[in-house]
Amino acid sequence: MASDPAESPDPPDSSESPEPPNSPEPPDPSESPAGERPFRSAFRAAPLAMAVVDPEGLVLNANDSFAALLGAGPEGLAGQVAADLLDLASDARAWHAYREVLHGRQARMRCTRRLKRPDGRSLWVQATVCPLPSESRGVLLSLADISARRELQARLRHLQNHDPVTRLPNRTLFFERLSAALEAESYDGGGTGRIGLCYLDLDGFKAVNDTLGHRVGDRLLAAVAERLTRCADEAGYGRASAPLVARLGGDEFALFVEDSTGTEQLADLAESVLTALQTPFEISGRRLSVSASIGVVERQAAGTSATALMQAADTTLYWAKADGKARWTLFDPERNAHRMTRQALVSTLRAAVERGEFTLEYQPLVGMDDGRLRGVEALVRWRHPQFGTLTPNRFIQLAEEDGSIVPLGRWILATACRQARRWQLDHPDAPPIFVSVNVAVRQVWDSDLVADVAEVLAETGLAPQLLQLELTESAVMGSAGRPLQALRALSDMGVHIAIDDFGTGYSNLAYLSRLPVSVLKLDGSFVRGFQQEEREQEEREQEEARRKEAEPADEVIVEAMIQLAHRLGLSVTAECVETSDQASRLRRIGCDTGQGWLYSRPVPPDRISELLDSRACGRR
């Protein structure tokens, strides 16, 4: 008789105390007094399976019910080791409790065991072991068949944990599996230690319910569930397990992957789901089409909670719907942080300046004619202790809204000028480079910008002509009163004023000529609009003829703006230069300096020092 461990033994019954046996040997049933014969008859005929076990653990006698339950004859059980019949030794707790009762040190024990009969049928029994009266040495072992009860419990649990419409695991079972996968012991023993989730919602399912009724809607959900299950089975082929498919409610489903291998695996799964749903469904004589929006999350299991994972999945699902539906979207921590932490960032901005959480990186501005480094633009980064490194588009607008841009702007200005002066001193043989600092309109209105600049230049020793202040086109073109006076005072001081993102606003060119501006920075959208001139060898012979044709609109506009700027005595910087073809075209139409990834991404100060040593940056 084989047995499977199932449950731990019941705790000892404190109401009963063990009574050590007194007689040296168990009584011989054949010599029992006549008064005991009715009890022996009752023992043999009792419907409860019972066996008498001696102090050594051997079966002395078993009734017919015990033998029938185990699928053996009563005479064949005598002398067998009782513990082996139930495989108690495989369960340390059950084995210990059994030995305690057998030796009179515990009143009783109870445990549940799964047995396998010789005919192959399995059954669940509840085993109880208790001492015999003191005049009889040994214990009484009784077994109760609880298979029907266990089966009923299993059916009830299945109903409780599965969706009646799709027969998929429901929300309860899904979260049980998810929570189990996030426990440390589930991934410490091996595997990738990663988990993935595709959280999907059917697009337009409500219209099906509203127009065709819930019966058709339920059939559609069941058909969708079948296709999702097939996708999961195909994804699990050759792997340890297939993804868990669950219906979380309404038209929401989840495919949960344990031991995922990375975002590519989840992306492939999401793509297979979208493909599977493209084929229309035949429901009740109707041809129905549905699509799905899918939020995809993949991450390390360690340090992740079920709540955090589902929040990320729900957010990503919302992005997929907002981006146009019928698509999958991968969770983006930066995009999520922007949505979830706006208020948190606002509340900590001012304190972050005092704590020194900001740093500057510098992007080179390169001469288009010789490729040499002419200057750098200072770009601020926030090394947030919780959200990591944040770029300006994440917090500058917030800083402008709450006024913290004023102290932050002072820090940027001072730090950039100090660094520019340090480069000048460390590289006396190299031509000095200027530093360009972005200035918000609120800095002009809410602070004495002129005094701040004068103080910083005096403190750092940087020459005014090596400082350039950048303001957006909309801010400069609308300047009047105090802002215009400040710009003129700065220009008179020798500081260069640049209009950033020029060409995106409503430029009054006549007014531009009256502003104290020395540099125009063309918005990157114009440069990105240039057509590429990479030709195959056989097309190069036609190049001269093509130049005679009309130039692309963006190039014509840029050339016109450059010519206008030069006539006004302004220099021009092109932003977002990413290819040598763009640089060649800009150089040909007279652009003065370029800035973009072709030359360098924003880098730390020491990298600028290396460029100063090399005297050149990027490619011409």
C-alpha positions as CSV (number, residue, x, y, z in Angstrom):
1,M,0.0,0.0,0.0
2,A,1.5,3.3,-1.1
3,S,0.7,6.6,0.6
4,D,1.3,10.3,-0.2
5,P,1.8,12.9,2.5
6,A,-1.0,15.5,2.7
7,E,-1.5,17.2,6.0
8,S,0.4,17.6,9.2
9,P,-0.8,15.6,12.2
10,D,-3.3,17.2,14.6
11,P,-1.8,18.6,17.8
12,P,-1.9,16.4,20.8
13,D,-5.1,16.3,22.7
14,S,-4.3,17.9,26.0
15,S,-7.4,16.5,27.6
16,E,-6.0,13.0,27.4
17,S,-2.8,11.9,29.1
18,P,-0.8,8.9,27.9
19,E,-1.0,5.8,30.1
20,P,2.0,3.6,29.9
21,P,1.3,-0.1,29.5
22,N,1.5,-2.4,32.5
23,S,1.3,-5.9,31.3
24,P,4.4,-7.4,29.7
25,E,2.5,-9.0,26.8
26,P,-0.7,-8.2,25.0
27,P,-3.7,-10.5,25.9
28,D,-4.3,-13.5,23.6
29,P,-7.8,-13.0,22.1
30,S,-8.4,-16.7,22.3
31,E,-8.0,-16.6,26.1
32,S,-10.1,-13.5,26.6
33,P,-13.0,-13.8,29.1
34,A,-16.4,-14.5,27.7
35,G,-17.5,-10.9,28.5
36,E,-15.0,-9.5,26.0
37,R,-16.3,-11.6,23.1
38,P,-19.2,-9.2,22.3
39,F,-16.6,-6.4,22.1
40,R,-14.4,-8.5,19.8
41,S,-17.4,-9.2,17.6
42,A,-18.3,-5.5,17.6
43,F,-14.7,-4.7,16.6
44,R,-14.8,-7.1,13.7
45,A,-18.2,-5.9,12.4
46,A,-17.7,-2.2,13.0
47,P,-18.1,-0.1,9.8
48,L,-15.2,2.1,11.0
49,A,-11.8,0.7,9.8
50,M,-9.8,-0.2,12.9
51,A,-6.6,-2.1,13.7
52,V,-4.8,-2.9,17.0
53,V,-1.1,-2.1,16.9
54,D,1.4,-3.4,19.4
55,P,4.1,-1.3,21.1
56,E,6.5,-2.3,18.4
57,G,4.3,-0.8,15.7
58,L,3.1,-4.1,14.3
59,V,-0.5,-4.8,13.4
60,L,-2.0,-7.4,15.9
61,N,-5.5,-7.5,14.5
62,A,-7.5,-5.6,11.9
63,N,-11.2,-5.6,11.3
64,D,-12.9,-6.3,8.0
65,S,-13.6,-2.6,7.3
66,F,-9.8,-1.8,7.7
67,A,-8.8,-4.6,5.3
68,A,-11.5,-3.6,2.8
69,L,-10.4,0.0,2.9
70,L,-6.8,-1.0,2.1
71,G,-7.8,-3.6,-0.4
72,A,-6.3,-6.5,1.5
73,G,-7.4,-9.5,3.6
74,P,-7.6,-9.2,7.4
75,E,-5.3,-12.1,7.9
76,G,-2.7,-10.6,5.6
77,L,-2.4,-7.5,7.7
78,A,-1.4,-9.1,10.9
79,G,2.3,-8.6,11.6
80,Q,2.8,-5.8,9.1
81,V,4.3,-2.5,10.2
82,A,1.3,-0.1,10.7
83,A,3.3,3.0,9.8
84,D,4.3,1.5,6.5
85,L,0.6,1.0,5.5
86,L,0.2,4.8,5.8
87,D,3.7,5.8,4.8
88,L,4.0,7.9,7.9
89,A,7.8,8.0,7.8
90,S,7.6,10.3,4.7
91,D,6.1,13.0,6.9
92,A,8.4,14.0,9.7
93,R,5.7,15.6,11.8
94,A,3.3,12.7,11.4
95,W,6.0,10.2,12.1
96,H,7.1,11.9,15.3
97,A,3.6,12.3,16.6
98,Y,2.8,8.6,15.8
99,R,6.0,7.5,17.7
100,E,5.0,9.7,20.7
101,V,1.5,8.0,20.9
102,L,3.0,4.6,20.4
103,H,5.3,5.0,23.3
104,G,2.7,6.5,25.6
105,R,4.1,10.1,25.6
106,Q,1.2,11.7,23.7
107,A,-2.6,11.2,24.1
108,R,-3.5,10.9,20.4
109,M,-2.7,12.0,16.9
110,R,-4.7,12.6,13.8
111,C,-3.5,13.2,10.2
112,T,-4.8,13.0,6.6
113,R,-3.1,10.7,4.2
114,R,-3.5,9.8,0.5
115,L,-3.4,6.1,-0.1
116,K,-3.0,4.0,-3.2
117,R,-4.7,0.6,-3.2
118,P,-3.2,-2.4,-4.9
119,D,-5.8,-2.1,-7.7
120,G,-4.5,1.4,-8.5
121,R,-7.3,3.4,-7.0
122,S,-6.4,6.3,-4.7
123,L,-8.3,7.5,-1.7
124,W,-8.0,10.0,1.1
125,V,-8.3,8.8,4.7
126,Q,-8.2,10.5,8.0
127,A,-6.1,8.4,10.4
128,T,-6.5,8.6,14.2
129,V,-4.1,6.9,16.6
130,C,-4.9,6.6,20.3
131,P,-3.7,4.4,23.2
132,L,-5.7,1.3,24.3
133,P,-6.7,0.9,27.9
134,S,-3.9,0.4,30.3
135,E,-4.5,-3.4,30.6
136,S,-4.0,-3.8,26.8
137,R,-0.6,-2.7,25.5
138,G,-0.5,-0.9,22.1
139,V,-2.7,1.6,20.3
140,L,-5.8,1.7,18.2
141,L,-5.5,2.8,14.6
142,S,-8.7,3.9,12.9
143,L,-9.2,5.1,9.3
144,A,-12.1,7.1,7.9
145,D,-12.5,7.4,4.1
146,I,-12.8,11.1,3.3
147,S,-12.3,10.8,-0.4
148,A,-15.9,12.1,-1.2
149,R,-15.4,15.0,1.1
150,R,-12.1,15.9,-0.5
151,E,-13.5,15.6,-4.0
152,L,-16.4,17.9,-3.0
153,Q,-13.9,20.4,-1.5
154,A,-11.9,20.2,-4.7
155,R,-14.9,20.8,-6.8
156,L,-16.0,23.8,-4.7
157,R,-12.5,25.2,-4.8
158,H,-12.5,24.8,-8.6
159,L,-15.8,26.7,-8.8
160,Q,-14.5,29.3,-6.4
161,N,-11.3,29.9,-8.4
162,H,-12.6,29.6,-12.0
163,D,-14.7,31.8,-14.2
164,P,-18.0,30.0,-15.1
165,V,-18.2,31.7,-18.5
166,T,-14.7,31.0,-19.9
167,R,-13.7,28.3,-17.4
168,L,-10.4,30.1,-17.0
169,P,-8.8,30.8,-13.6
170,N,-10.5,33.8,-12.1
171,R,-9.1,36.8,-10.3
172,T,-8.8,34.9,-7.0
173,L,-6.7,32.1,-8.4
174,F,-4.7,34.5,-10.5
175,F,-3.6,36.5,-7.5
176,E,-2.8,33.4,-5.6
177,R,-0.5,32.3,-8.3
178,L,1.0,35.8,-8.6
179,S,1.6,36.1,-4.9
180,A,3.2,32.6,-4.8
181,A,5.5,33.6,-7.6
182,L,6.6,36.7,-5.8
183,E,7.6,34.8,-2.7
184,A,11.4,34.6,-2.3
185,E,11.6,30.8,-2.1
186,S,9.9,30.5,-5.5
187,Y,12.8,32.1,-7.3
188,D,15.7,31.7,-5.0
189,G,16.0,28.0,-5.9
190,G,16.7,28.7,-9.6
191,G,15.1,30.0,-12.8
192,T,15.4,33.5,-14.2
193,G,13.9,35.2,-11.2
194,R,11.8,37.3,-13.5
195,I,8.1,37.6,-14.1
196,G,6.0,39.0,-17.0
197,L,2.4,40.0,-17.5
198,C,0.2,40.8,-20.5
199,Y,-2.9,42.6,-19.2
200,L,-5.5,43.0,-22.0
201,D,-8.8,44.5,-22.5
202,L,-11.1,43.8,-25.5
203,D,-11.7,47.0,-27.5
204,G,-15.4,47.7,-28.1
205,F,-16.7,44.7,-26.2
206,K,-19.3,46.8,-24.5
207,A,-21.0,47.6,-27.8
208,V,-21.4,43.8,-28.4
209,N,-23.1,43.4,-25.0
210,D,-25.3,46.5,-25.6
211,T,-26.4,45.6,-29.1
212,L,-26.5,41.8,-29.1
213,G,-27.1,41.0,-25.5
214,H,-25.1,39.3,-22.7
215,R,-25.7,35.8,-24.0
216,V,-23.8,36.6,-27.3
217,G,-21.2,38.5,-25.2
218,D,-20.6,35.6,-23.0
219,R,-20.1,33.3,-26.0
220,L,-17.7,35.8,-27.4
221,L,-15.7,35.9,-24.2
222,A,-15.5,32.1,-24.1
223,A,-14.2,32.0,-27.7
224,V,-11.6,34.7,-26.9
225,A,-10.6,32.6,-23.9
226,E,-10.0,29.6,-26.2
227,R,-7.7,31.6,-28.5
228,L,-5.8,33.0,-25.6
229,T,-5.3,29.6,-24.2
230,R,-3.9,28.4,-27.5
231,C,-1.5,31.3,-27.6
232,A,-0.3,30.4,-24.1
233,D,0.1,26.8,-25.0
234,E,2.2,27.7,-28.0
235,A,4.3,30.1,-26.0
236,G,4.9,27.4,-23.4
237,Y,6.0,24.8,-25.9
238,G,9.5,23.7,-25.0
239,R,9.5,25.6,-21.7
240,A,9.0,24.5,-18.1
241,S,5.4,25.8,-18.1
242,A,2.9,27.7,-20.2
243,P,1.7,31.2,-19.2
244,L,-1.3,31.3,-16.9
245,V,-4.4,32.6,-18.7
246,A,-7.0,34.2,-16.4
247,R,-10.1,36.3,-16.7
248,L,-9.9,39.1,-14.2
249,G,-13.5,40.4,-14.8
250,G,-15.6,41.9,-17.6
251,D,-13.6,41.8,-20.8
252,E,-10.2,41.9,-19.0
253,F,-7.8,39.0,-19.3
254,A,-4.2,38.3,-18.1
255,L,-1.4,36.1,-19.3
256,F,1.1,35.6,-16.5
257,V,4.6,34.3,-17.3
258,E,6.8,32.9,-14.5
259,D,10.6,32.7,-15.1
260,S,10.3,35.0,-18.1
261,T,13.4,35.6,-20.2
262,G,13.0,39.3,-20.9
263,T,10.8,41.8,-22.6
264,E,11.2,40.1,-26.0
265,Q,9.4,37.0,-24.8
266,L,6.4,39.1,-23.5
267,A,6.4,41.2,-26.6
268,D,6.2,38.0,-28.8
269,L,3.3,36.7,-26.6
270,A,1.4,40.0,-26.9
271,E,1.9,40.1,-30.6
272,S,0.6,36.5,-30.9
273,V,-2.5,37.5,-29.0
274,L,-3.2,40.4,-31.3
275,T,-2.7,38.1,-34.3
276,A,-5.0,35.4,-32.9
277,L,-7.8,38.0,-32.4
278,Q,-7.6,39.3,-35.9
279,T,-9.7,36.4,-37.3
280,P,-13.4,37.2,-36.9
281,F,-15.5,35.0,-34.5
282,E,-18.5,33.1,-35.6
283,I,-21.0,33.6,-32.7
284,S,-24.7,32.5,-33.0
285,G,-24.7,32.9,-36.7
286,R,-23.0,36.3,-36.6
287,R,-19.5,37.3,-37.6
288,L,-18.0,39.4,-34.9
289,S,-14.6,41.1,-34.9
290,V,-12.8,42.3,-31.8
291,S,-9.3,43.6,-31.0
292,A,-7.4,44.1,-27.8
293,S,-5.3,46.6,-26.1
294,I,-2.5,45.0,-24.1
295,G,-0.3,46.4,-21.3
296,V,3.0,44.5,-21.1
297,V,5.1,44.4,-17.9
298,E,8.3,42.4,-17.4
299,R,10.6,42.8,-14.4
300,Q,12.6,41.1,-11.6
301,A,10.4,39.3,-9.1
302,A,12.6,40.4,-6.2
303,G,11.4,43.7,-4.8
304,T,8.1,43.5,-6.7
305,S,4.6,43.3,-5.1
306,A,1.4,42.1,-6.7
307,T,-0.1,45.5,-6.2
308,A,2.8,47.3,-7.9
309,L,2.8,44.8,-10.8
310,M,-0.9,45.3,-11.4
311,Q,-0.7,49.0,-11.1
312,A,2.1,49.1,-13.7
313,A,0.0,46.7,-16.0
314,D,-3.1,48.8,-15.6
315,T,-1.2,52.0,-16.4
316,T,0.4,50.4,-19.5
317,L,-3.0,49.1,-20.7
318,Y,-4.3,52.7,-20.4
319,W,-1.4,53.9,-22.6
320,A,-2.2,51.2,-25.2
321,K,-5.8,52.4,-25.4
322,A,-4.7,56.1,-25.5
323,D,-2.2,55.4,-28.3
324,G,-5.0,54.1,-30.5
325,K,-6.1,50.6,-29.3
326,A,-5.5,47.3,-31.0
327,R,-1.8,47.3,-29.9
328,W,0.5,46.4,-27.1
329,T,2.5,48.8,-25.1
330,L,5.5,48.1,-22.9
331,F,5.7,49.6,-19.5
332,D,7.9,52.6,-19.4
333,P,9.2,53.5,-15.9
334,E,10.0,57.1,-17.0
335,R,6.6,57.7,-18.5
336,N,5.0,56.2,-15.4
337,A,7.0,58.3,-13.1
338,H,6.0,61.4,-15.0
339,R,2.3,60.5,-14.5
340,M,2.5,59.2,-11.0
341,T,5.0,61.5,-9.3
342,R,4.1,65.0,-10.6
343,Q,3.0,66.2,-7.2
344,A,5.9,64.4,-5.4
345,L,8.4,66.2,-7.6
346,V,6.8,69.5,-7.1
347,S,6.9,69.1,-3.3
348,T,10.6,68.2,-3.3
349,L,12.0,70.6,-5.9
350,R,13.1,73.4,-3.6
351,A,14.7,71.0,-1.1
352,A,16.4,69.1,-3.9
353,V,18.4,72.2,-4.8
354,E,19.6,72.5,-1.2
355,R,20.4,68.8,-1.0
356,G,22.6,69.0,-4.2
357,E,20.5,66.5,-6.1
358,F,21.0,68.3,-9.4
359,T,23.9,68.0,-11.8
360,L,24.9,69.4,-15.2
361,E,25.9,67.7,-18.4
362,Y,27.2,69.6,-21.4
363,Q,26.5,69.2,-25.1
364,P,29.1,70.5,-27.6
365,L,28.3,73.3,-30.1
366,V,30.6,72.7,-33.1
367,G,31.8,75.0,-35.9
368,M,30.3,73.9,-39.1
369,D,33.2,75.0,-41.2
370,D,36.1,73.3,-39.3
371,G,34.4,70.9,-36.8
372,R,36.1,72.5,-33.8
373,L,34.5,72.9,-30.4
374,R,33.1,76.4,-30.0
375,G,30.9,76.2,-27.0
376,V,28.7,73.9,-24.9
377,E,25.1,74.0,-23.7
378,A,24.5,73.3,-20.0
379,L,21.7,70.8,-19.5
380,V,20.5,70.1,-16.0
381,R,19.7,66.6,-14.7
382,W,17.9,65.7,-11.4
383,R,19.4,62.7,-9.7
384,H,16.3,61.9,-7.7
385,P,16.8,59.4,-4.9
386,Q,13.6,57.6,-5.7
387,F,13.0,58.0,-9.4
388,G,16.5,58.0,-10.8
389,T,18.0,60.5,-13.2
390,L,15.3,62.9,-14.6
391,T,15.7,65.0,-17.7
392,P,14.6,68.7,-17.8
393,N,11.3,67.9,-19.6
394,R,10.3,66.1,-16.4
395,F,10.6,69.0,-14.0
396,I,11.4,72.4,-15.5
397,Q,7.8,73.1,-16.3
398,L,6.9,72.2,-12.7
399,A,9.7,74.4,-11.4
400,E,8.4,77.3,-13.5
401,E,4.9,76.7,-12.1
402,D,5.8,76.8,-8.4
403,G,8.6,79.3,-8.7
404,S,11.5,77.0,-7.7
405,I,13.0,77.7,-11.1
406,V,14.5,80.9,-9.6
407,P,16.8,79.2,-7.1
408,L,17.4,76.3,-9.5
409,G,18.3,78.7,-12.3
410,R,20.8,80.5,-10.1
411,W,22.5,77.2,-9.2
412,I,22.6,76.3,-12.9
413,L,24.1,79.6,-13.9
414,A,26.7,79.6,-11.2
415,T,27.7,76.0,-11.8
416,A,28.0,76.4,-15.6
417,C,30.0,79.5,-15.4
418,R,32.3,78.0,-12.8
419,Q,32.9,75.0,-15.0
420,A,33.5,77.1,-18.1
421,R,36.2,79.1,-16.2
422,R,37.8,75.9,-14.9
423,W,38.1,74.6,-18.5
424,Q,39.7,77.9,-19.5
425,L,42.3,77.6,-16.7
426,D,43.0,73.9,-17.3
427,H,43.5,74.4,-21.0
428,P,45.2,77.7,-21.5
429,D,46.5,76.8,-24.9
430,A,43.0,76.1,-26.3
431,P,40.7,78.8,-27.5
432,P,38.2,79.5,-24.7
433,I,34.7,78.1,-25.3
434,F,31.5,79.7,-24.3
435,V,28.8,78.2,-22.1
436,S,25.1,78.5,-23.0
437,V,22.6,78.5,-20.2
438,N,18.8,78.2,-20.6
439,V,16.8,80.9,-18.8
440,A,13.0,80.8,-18.1
441,V,10.8,83.8,-18.4
442,R,9.9,83.6,-14.8
443,Q,13.5,84.1,-13.9
444,V,13.4,87.4,-15.6
445,W,10.2,88.4,-13.9
446,D,10.7,87.0,-10.4
447,S,14.4,87.7,-9.8
448,D,17.0,90.3,-10.6
449,L,18.6,88.3,-13.4
450,V,21.0,91.1,-14.4
451,A,22.3,91.3,-10.8
452,D,22.5,87.5,-10.6
453,V,24.6,87.3,-13.8
454,A,26.9,90.1,-12.8
455,E,27.5,88.5,-9.4
456,V,28.2,85.1,-10.9
457,L,30.6,86.5,-13.5
458,A,32.5,88.5,-10.9
459,E,32.7,85.5,-8.5
460,T,33.9,83.0,-11.2
461,G,36.0,85.4,-13.3
462,L,34.4,84.3,-16.5
463,A,34.4,86.9,-19.3
464,P,30.8,88.0,-20.2
465,Q,31.4,87.2,-23.9
466,L,31.9,83.5,-22.9
467,L,28.3,83.4,-21.4
468,Q,25.3,82.9,-23.6
469,L,21.7,82.9,-22.2
470,E,19.0,81.0,-24.1
471,L,15.3,82.0,-24.1
472,T,12.6,80.5,-26.1
473,E,11.3,82.3,-29.2
474,S,7.8,82.9,-27.6
475,A,9.4,84.4,-24.5
476,V,11.8,86.8,-26.3
477,M,9.4,87.9,-29.1
478,G,6.8,88.8,-26.4
479,S,9.3,90.7,-24.3
480,A,8.4,94.1,-23.2
481,G,8.9,96.3,-20.2
482,R,11.1,94.7,-17.5
483,P,12.1,91.5,-19.5
484,L,13.2,93.6,-22.5
485,Q,15.2,96.0,-20.2
486,A,16.9,93.0,-18.6
487,L,17.9,91.6,-21.9
488,R,19.3,94.9,-23.1
489,A,21.3,95.3,-19.8
490,L,22.7,91.8,-20.2
491,S,23.6,92.5,-23.9
492,D,25.3,95.8,-22.9
493,M,27.3,93.8,-20.3
494,G,28.7,91.6,-23.1
495,V,26.5,88.5,-22.5
496,H,25.2,86.9,-25.7
497,I,21.4,86.4,-26.0
498,A,20.2,83.4,-28.0
499,I,16.7,82.6,-29.2
500,D,16.1,78.9,-28.6
501,D,13.8,76.7,-30.8
502,F,13.6,79.5,-33.4
503,G,11.0,79.0,-36.1
504,T,8.3,77.3,-34.0
505,G,6.6,80.4,-32.8
506,Y,5.0,83.5,-34.4
507,S,8.1,85.6,-35.3
508,N,7.7,89.3,-35.8
509,L,10.8,89.7,-38.0
510,A,10.7,93.5,-37.7
511,Y,10.6,93.3,-34.0
512,L,13.4,90.8,-34.0
513,S,15.8,93.4,-35.4
514,R,15.2,95.6,-32.4
515,L,15.9,92.9,-29.8
516,P,19.4,92.5,-28.2
517,V,19.8,89.1,-29.7
518,S,23.0,87.7,-31.2
519,V,22.2,84.1,-31.9
520,L,19.3,82.2,-33.5
521,K,19.1,78.4,-32.6
522,L,17.0,76.8,-35.3
523,D,14.5,74.2,-34.0
524,G,15.5,70.6,-34.7
525,S,12.3,69.9,-36.6
526,F,13.7,71.8,-39.6
527,V,16.9,69.8,-39.6
528,R,15.1,66.5,-39.2
529,G,13.0,67.5,-42.3
530,F,16.0,67.5,-44.6
531,Q,15.9,64.9,-47.3
532,Q,18.8,62.5,-47.2
533,E,21.3,62.6,-50.1
534,E,22.6,59.1,-49.8
535,R,22.6,57.8,-53.3
536,E,23.5,54.5,-54.9
537,Q,26.5,54.7,-57.1
538,E,24.5,54.6,-60.3
539,E,22.5,57.7,-59.2
540,R,25.4,59.9,-58.5
541,E,25.7,61.0,-62.1
542,Q,22.3,62.7,-61.8
543,E,23.3,64.7,-58.7
544,E,24.1,67.9,-60.6
545,A,20.8,67.8,-62.5
546,R,18.9,67.2,-59.3
547,R,20.5,70.2,-57.6
548,K,19.0,72.4,-60.3
549,E,15.5,71.2,-59.4
550,A,13.5,72.7,-56.5
551,E,15.1,72.2,-53.1
552,P,13.1,70.5,-50.3
553,A,10.8,73.0,-48.5
554,D,12.6,72.7,-45.1
555,E,16.0,73.3,-46.6
556,V,14.7,76.4,-48.5
557,I,13.2,77.8,-45.2
558,V,16.3,77.1,-43.3
559,E,18.5,78.8,-45.9
560,A,16.2,81.8,-45.9
561,M,16.3,82.1,-42.1
562,I,20.1,81.8,-42.1
563,Q,20.5,84.5,-44.8
564,L,18.1,86.8,-42.9
565,A,19.9,86.2,-39.6
566,H,23.3,87.0,-41.2
567,R,21.9,90.2,-42.7
568,L,20.8,91.2,-39.1
569,G,24.2,90.4,-37.8
570,L,23.2,87.2,-36.0
571,S,24.9,83.9,-36.0
572,V,22.9,80.6,-36.5
573,T,23.1,77.3,-34.6
574,A,21.3,74.3,-35.9
575,E,19.9,71.8,-33.3
576,C,19.4,68.1,-33.6
577,V,22.1,67.4,-36.2
578,E,22.3,63.6,-36.4
579,T,23.8,62.7,-39.8
580,S,26.7,63.8,-41.8
581,D,24.3,64.5,-44.7
582,Q,22.5,67.0,-42.6
583,A,25.7,68.6,-41.5
584,S,26.9,68.9,-45.1
585,R,23.7,70.6,-46.2
586,L,23.8,73.0,-43.3
587,R,27.4,73.9,-44.0
588,R,26.6,74.4,-47.6
589,I,23.8,76.9,-46.9
590,G,25.9,78.9,-44.4
591,C,25.0,77.7,-40.9
592,D,27.5,78.7,-38.3
593,T,27.4,76.1,-35.6
594,G,25.8,72.7,-35.1
595,Q,24.6,70.8,-32.1
596,G,23.4,67.2,-32.0
597,W,24.2,63.5,-31.6
598,L,26.4,63.5,-34.7
599,Y,28.9,65.4,-32.6
600,S,28.1,64.2,-29.1
601,R,25.4,63.5,-26.7
602,P,25.3,65.5,-23.4
603,V,28.3,64.4,-21.5
604,P,30.0,65.1,-18.1
605,P,32.5,67.9,-17.7
606,D,35.6,65.6,-18.0
607,R,34.5,64.5,-21.5
608,I,34.5,68.1,-22.6
609,S,38.1,68.4,-21.3
610,E,39.1,65.5,-23.5
611,L,37.5,67.3,-26.5
612,L,39.4,70.4,-25.7
613,D,42.6,68.4,-25.7
614,S,41.7,67.0,-29.1
615,R,40.8,70.5,-30.4
616,A,38.0,69.0,-32.5
617,C,34.6,67.4,-32.1
618,G,32.7,65.0,-34.3
619,R,32.8,65.0,-38.1
620,R,32.8,67.8,-40.5
